[in-house]
C-alpha cells in the first residue's frame, strides 16, 4: 500500500494549495482520484486494525468467559465481511473499472409489460447506487405509452461504478402475474442492460466535426414543464459508425449538447477498444435479441420466488431484496466467474 499512500499524500498536498480551485476541471480530477485511492486504502487499514484488535483480545480471553467469546465472534463476523468486500474490490483491476458508469436500459418486445420491467430495473440500479452513495445524472429517456420506459440512460457517478455494473450487461427476464392483465395471467418480460465507462477528459477521442449530425428537438418525459417549450434536447449521430447519443435532461441546449458529446465519446471509445481486439469479448459475442433464451438473469415472482444468474448459477429466493438494490453478491459471483475462466 506504500505507493498508494504516497499518491494520496501528494494529492492531499495539492488540495491545500491556494490556487487549487482556480482550475475547476483539474480540481475535480484530483478529488476523484483521491476518492478512488482512499476507497482502497481505508478498508485495508480498517482490516489491519481489526485484526490487531482481535489478536490483543485473544491474549486476554478466558475460555469460560461466554460474554467475551460472544463479543469475539461478533468481531470475527465484521472482519470476515470487510475481508470479503476487500477481496471483491480486488477483482476490479481493469483500467476502466474505477470510473463512473453510463447505464442504458431498453425494454424488449411486450408493450406495457416490458416498459414496466425496464422501470423496475432502473429503480433496482438506482437503489443499488444509493447504497454506494453514488450520484445519479439523468441523460435521456423515452417513456412507455402507459407506464415505465421504452429506453432510459443515466450516469451513476462514483468510484468503481463501472467495475461493478459491467457484470450487469445483457438481457434480464421477468416472470410474474401481470398487474396490467385483468385475467391475472402470468407474463414473461425482457429488457436489456448495457453499461459503458464514463471516460475521463484525459482520454482523447478524435472526432471530426464533419462526421457529426446534430439534431435538436423538444424534449419529453422527465425534466419538468420546460421540456416542451423549446428545442433544448440534442441528438448527435456519428455518421461513420452510426453511433447515436442524446440528452434532454437540462433546460439548456448547450448543456445537453455537452452531455450528449460526453456519452458519444464514451461509446466511441468502447467501440475502439472492440476494434482493437481480434477476438471480440464475450459480452459482444453474446449480444442477442431481447427475447427468450438470451437472458443472463431471470427474476421469477410467480409461481415461486427466485432470482438466478444463468452465467454463474448463483441464485436467491429473496426477490424483494434484489429488486431493492442488493446486487453485490450477484456482481461478485460474476466477477469471480470471469476470473476463473
C-alpha positions as CSV (number, residue, x, y, z in Angstrom):
1,X,0.0,0.0,0.0
2,X,3.0,2.3,0.3
3,X,2.8,3.5,-3.3
4,X,-0.9,4.4,-2.8
5,X,0.0,6.2,0.4
6,X,2.5,8.3,-1.4
7,X,-0.1,9.2,-4.1
8,X,-2.7,10.1,-1.5
9,X,-0.2,12.3,0.3
10,X,0.7,14.1,-2.9
11,X,-2.9,14.7,-3.8
12,X,-3.8,15.9,-0.3
13,X,-0.9,18.4,-0.6
14,X,-2.5,19.6,-3.9
15,X,-5.8,20.2,-2.1
16,X,-4.4,22.7,0.3
17,X,-2.6,24.9,-2.3
18,X,-4.1,28.4,-2.5
19,X,-4.8,28.2,-6.3
20,X,-6.3,24.7,-6.1
21,X,-9.8,25.7,-7.1
22,X,-8.7,28.1,-9.9
23,X,-8.9,25.3,-12.4
24,X,-12.1,23.6,-11.6
25,X,-11.7,20.7,-14.1
26,X,-8.3,19.8,-12.7
27,X,-9.5,20.1,-9.1
28,X,-12.4,17.7,-9.8
29,X,-10.0,15.2,-11.3
30,X,-7.8,15.4,-8.3
31,X,-10.7,14.9,-5.9
32,X,-12.0,11.9,-7.9
33,X,-8.5,10.3,-7.9
34,X,-8.2,10.9,-4.2
35,X,-11.6,9.3,-3.5
36,X,-10.6,6.3,-5.7
37,X,-7.3,5.7,-3.8
38,X,-8.9,6.2,-0.4
39,X,-11.6,3.7,-1.3
40,X,-8.8,1.1,-1.4
41,X,-6.6,2.3,1.4
42,X,-9.1,3.0,4.1
43,X,-10.7,-0.5,4.0
44,X,-7.2,-2.0,4.0
45,X,-6.2,-0.1,7.1
46,X,-9.5,-0.9,8.8
47,X,-8.9,-4.7,8.3
48,X,-5.4,-4.4,9.7
49,X,-6.7,-2.6,12.7
50,X,-9.5,-5.1,13.3
51,X,-7.0,-8.0,13.0
52,X,-4.7,-6.4,15.6
53,X,-7.6,-5.8,18.0
54,X,-8.7,-9.5,17.7
55,X,-5.1,-10.7,18.4
56,X,-5.0,-8.5,21.5
57,X,-8.4,-9.7,22.6
58,X,-7.3,-13.3,22.3
59,X,-4.4,-12.8,24.6
60,X,-6.6,-11.9,27.5
61,X,-9.6,-14.1,26.6
62,X,-10.6,-16.7,29.2
63,X,-12.2,-19.9,27.9
64,X,-15.1,-19.9,30.2
65,X,-16.0,-16.2,29.6
66,X,-19.0,-16.7,27.4
67,X,-19.7,-13.0,27.1
68,X,-16.2,-12.3,25.8
69,X,-16.5,-15.3,23.4
70,X,-19.7,-13.9,22.0
71,X,-18.1,-10.5,21.5
72,X,-15.1,-12.1,19.8
73,X,-17.5,-13.9,17.4
74,X,-19.1,-10.5,16.6
75,X,-15.7,-9.0,15.8
76,X,-14.8,-12.0,13.6
77,X,-18.1,-11.7,11.7
78,X,-17.4,-8.0,11.0
79,X,-13.8,-8.8,9.9
80,X,-15.0,-11.5,7.5
81,X,-17.5,-9.2,6.0
82,X,-14.8,-6.5,5.4
83,X,-12.4,-9.1,4.0
84,X,-15.0,-10.3,1.6
85,X,-15.7,-6.7,0.5
86,X,-12.0,-6.0,0.1
87,X,-11.5,-9.2,-2.0
88,X,-14.5,-8.1,-4.1
89,X,-12.8,-4.8,-4.9
90,X,-9.5,-6.6,-5.8
91,X,-11.4,-8.2,-8.7
92,X,-11.9,-4.7,-10.1
93,X,-8.4,-4.4,-11.6
94,X,-9.1,-3.3,-15.2
95,X,-8.1,0.2,-16.3
96,X,-11.7,1.5,-16.6
97,X,-13.1,-0.3,-13.5
98,X,-12.7,2.7,-11.2
99,X,-14.7,5.0,-13.5
100,X,-18.4,6.1,-13.3
101,X,-20.8,4.2,-15.4
102,X,-23.2,5.1,-18.2
103,X,-26.2,2.7,-17.8
104,X,-28.8,2.2,-20.5
105,X,-31.9,0.1,-20.2
106,X,-34.0,-0.9,-23.2
107,X,-37.4,-2.6,-23.0
108,X,-37.9,-5.7,-25.1
109,X,-41.0,-6.7,-27.0
110,X,-44.2,-6.8,-25.0
111,X,-45.6,-3.3,-24.7
112,X,-46.6,-2.2,-21.2
113,X,-45.2,-5.3,-19.5
114,X,-41.7,-4.7,-21.0
115,X,-41.7,-0.9,-20.3
116,X,-42.8,-1.5,-16.7
117,X,-40.0,-4.1,-16.3
118,X,-37.4,-1.6,-17.7
119,X,-38.7,0.9,-15.0
120,X,-38.3,-1.8,-12.3
121,X,-34.7,-2.5,-13.4
122,X,-34.0,1.3,-13.3
123,X,-35.3,1.5,-9.8
124,X,-33.2,-1.5,-8.8
125,X,-30.0,0.1,-10.1
126,X,-30.8,3.5,-8.5
127,X,-31.4,1.8,-5.2
128,X,-28.1,0.0,-5.5
129,X,-26.3,3.2,-6.4
130,X,-27.8,5.0,-3.4
131,X,-26.4,2.3,-1.1
132,X,-23.0,3.1,-2.6
133,X,-23.5,6.8,-2.1
134,X,-23.3,7.4,-5.8
135,X,-25.0,10.3,-7.5
136,X,-27.3,9.8,-10.4
137,X,-27.4,12.0,-13.5
138,X,-30.3,11.6,-15.9
139,X,-29.3,11.8,-19.6
140,X,-32.2,10.6,-21.7
141,X,-35.5,8.7,-21.6
142,X,-38.4,7.6,-23.8
143,X,-41.4,6.8,-21.7
144,X,-43.7,3.9,-22.4
145,X,-47.2,4.5,-23.7
146,X,-48.8,3.6,-20.4
147,X,-46.0,3.2,-17.9
148,X,-42.3,2.8,-17.5
149,X,-39.7,3.4,-20.2
150,X,-39.0,2.1,-23.7
151,X,-35.4,3.2,-23.1
152,X,-33.6,5.2,-20.5
153,X,-30.0,6.3,-19.9
154,X,-28.4,7.6,-16.7
155,X,-24.9,8.1,-15.4
156,X,-24.1,6.6,-12.0
157,X,-21.3,8.6,-10.6
158,X,-18.9,7.2,-8.1
159,X,-15.7,5.2,-7.6
160,X,-15.8,1.8,-9.3
161,X,-19.4,2.2,-10.5
162,X,-18.4,0.8,-13.9
163,X,-16.4,-2.1,-12.4
164,X,-19.4,-3.2,-10.5
165,X,-22.0,-2.6,-13.2
166,X,-20.2,-4.1,-16.1
167,X,-21.3,-7.5,-14.8
168,X,-25.0,-6.5,-15.4
169,X,-24.7,-6.2,-19.2
170,X,-27.1,-8.4,-21.0
171,X,-30.8,-9.4,-21.1
172,X,-32.8,-9.6,-17.9
173,X,-36.0,-11.7,-17.8
174,X,-39.0,-11.2,-15.5
175,X,-41.8,-13.8,-14.8
176,X,-44.8,-12.6,-12.8
177,X,-48.5,-12.3,-12.6
178,X,-49.2,-9.1,-14.6
179,X,-50.7,-6.2,-12.7
180,X,-51.9,-5.0,-16.1
181,X,-53.8,-8.2,-17.0
182,X,-57.4,-8.3,-15.8
183,X,-57.3,-12.1,-16.0
184,X,-54.3,-12.3,-13.7
185,X,-52.3,-14.4,-16.2
186,X,-48.5,-15.0,-15.9
187,X,-46.4,-12.9,-18.2
188,X,-42.7,-13.0,-19.2
189,X,-40.9,-9.7,-20.0
190,X,-37.5,-8.9,-21.2
191,X,-35.2,-5.8,-21.0
192,X,-31.6,-5.3,-22.0
193,X,-29.0,-3.6,-19.9
194,X,-25.9,-2.0,-21.4
195,X,-23.1,-0.4,-19.4
196,X,-20.1,1.6,-20.6
197,X,-17.5,3.6,-18.6
198,X,-17.7,7.4,-18.4
199,X,-14.3,8.1,-19.8
200,X,-12.2,10.9,-18.3
201,X,-11.2,14.0,-20.2
202,X,-7.6,12.7,-20.2
203,X,-8.6,10.2,-22.9
204,X,-8.7,11.8,-26.2
205,X,-11.1,10.6,-28.9
206,X,-10.5,12.0,-32.4
207,X,-13.9,13.1,-33.8
208,X,-14.2,15.1,-36.9
209,X,-16.9,17.8,-36.8
210,X,-17.9,16.8,-40.4
211,X,-18.6,13.3,-39.2
212,X,-21.3,14.5,-36.8
213,X,-25.0,15.2,-37.4
214,X,-26.5,17.3,-34.6
215,X,-30.3,17.5,-34.3
216,X,-32.4,19.4,-31.8
217,X,-35.9,18.7,-30.7
218,X,-38.4,19.3,-28.0
219,X,-37.8,17.0,-25.1
220,X,-40.4,14.9,-23.3
221,X,-40.7,12.9,-20.1
222,X,-38.5,13.6,-17.1
223,X,-37.4,17.2,-16.7
224,X,-40.5,19.3,-15.8
225,X,-42.8,21.5,-17.8
226,X,-40.0,23.4,-19.5
227,X,-39.0,20.4,-21.7
228,X,-41.8,21.0,-24.2
229,X,-41.3,24.8,-24.5
230,X,-38.0,25.0,-26.5
231,X,-36.0,22.7,-28.8
232,X,-33.5,22.1,-26.0
233,X,-32.9,18.3,-26.4
234,X,-30.0,17.3,-28.5
235,X,-29.3,14.2,-30.6
236,X,-25.8,13.6,-32.0
237,X,-25.1,11.0,-34.7
238,X,-21.6,9.9,-35.5
239,X,-22.2,9.2,-39.2
240,X,-19.3,6.8,-40.0
241,X,-20.2,4.4,-37.1
242,X,-23.9,5.1,-36.8
243,X,-23.5,5.6,-33.0
244,X,-26.1,7.9,-31.5
245,X,-26.1,9.8,-28.2
246,X,-28.8,12.2,-27.0
247,X,-29.6,14.2,-23.9
248,X,-32.8,16.0,-22.9
249,X,-32.2,16.4,-19.2
250,X,-31.1,20.1,-19.0
251,X,-33.0,23.3,-19.7
252,X,-30.0,24.5,-21.7
253,X,-29.4,23.2,-25.2
254,X,-25.7,23.9,-24.7
255,X,-25.5,21.7,-21.6
256,X,-27.5,18.9,-23.3
257,X,-25.1,19.0,-26.3
258,X,-22.1,18.8,-23.9
259,X,-23.5,15.8,-22.1
260,X,-24.5,14.1,-25.4
261,X,-20.9,14.6,-26.7
262,X,-19.6,13.0,-23.5
263,X,-21.8,9.9,-23.9
264,X,-20.9,9.7,-27.6
265,X,-17.2,9.8,-26.8
266,X,-17.6,7.1,-24.3
267,X,-19.5,4.9,-26.8
268,X,-16.8,5.6,-29.5
269,X,-14.1,4.7,-27.0
270,X,-15.8,1.4,-26.2
271,X,-16.1,0.7,-29.9
272,X,-12.4,1.5,-30.5
273,X,-11.5,-1.0,-27.8
274,X,-13.6,-3.6,-29.5
275,X,-12.0,-3.0,-32.9
276,X,-8.5,-3.4,-31.4
277,X,-9.3,-6.9,-30.3
278,X,-9.1,-9.7,-32.9
279,X,-11.3,-11.9,-30.9
280,X,-14.3,-9.9,-29.6
281,X,-15.1,-10.1,-25.9
282,X,-17.6,-12.5,-24.7
283,X,-20.0,-9.6,-24.0
284,X,-20.2,-8.6,-27.6
285,X,-20.2,-12.2,-28.9
286,X,-23.2,-13.0,-26.9
287,X,-25.3,-10.0,-27.8
288,X,-28.6,-11.4,-28.9
289,X,-32.2,-10.2,-29.5
290,X,-34.1,-9.2,-26.3
291,X,-36.1,-12.4,-26.1
292,X,-36.3,-15.9,-24.7
293,X,-33.1,-17.9,-24.4
294,X,-30.7,-14.9,-24.4
295,X,-31.1,-13.8,-20.8
296,X,-28.2,-13.5,-18.3
297,X,-30.5,-13.5,-15.3
298,X,-34.1,-14.4,-14.5
299,X,-36.3,-12.9,-11.9
300,X,-39.3,-15.1,-11.1
301,X,-42.0,-13.7,-8.9
302,X,-44.6,-16.4,-9.7
303,X,-45.3,-19.3,-9.2
304,X,-42.3,-19.2,-6.9
305,X,-39.7,-16.6,-5.8
306,X,-36.2,-16.8,-7.3
307,X,-33.5,-14.7,-8.9
308,X,-31.0,-16.8,-10.8
309,X,-27.9,-15.7,-12.8
310,X,-27.5,-18.1,-15.7
311,X,-23.8,-17.4,-16.1
312,X,-22.8,-18.4,-12.6
313,X,-25.9,-20.3,-11.3
314,X,-25.9,-18.1,-8.3
315,X,-29.4,-17.7,-7.0
316,X,-31.6,-16.4,-4.2
317,X,-35.2,-16.7,-3.2
318,X,-35.2,-13.1,-1.7
319,X,-36.5,-11.4,-4.8
320,X,-37.6,-8.3,-2.8
321,X,-34.1,-7.7,-1.6
322,X,-32.6,-8.0,-5.1
323,X,-35.2,-5.6,-6.6
324,X,-34.4,-3.2,-3.8
325,X,-30.8,-3.0,-5.0
326,X,-28.9,-5.7,-3.1
327,X,-26.9,-6.8,-6.1
328,X,-23.3,-7.2,-4.8
329,X,-23.5,-11.0,-4.3
330,X,-24.5,-11.4,-8.0
331,X,-21.8,-9.0,-9.1
332,X,-19.1,-10.7,-7.1
333,X,-20.1,-14.2,-8.4
334,X,-20.0,-12.8,-12.0
335,X,-16.5,-11.2,-11.4
336,X,-15.1,-14.4,-9.9
337,X,-16.6,-16.4,-12.8
338,X,-14.8,-14.2,-15.3
339,X,-11.5,-14.5,-13.3
340,X,-11.7,-18.3,-13.2
341,X,-12.5,-18.8,-16.9
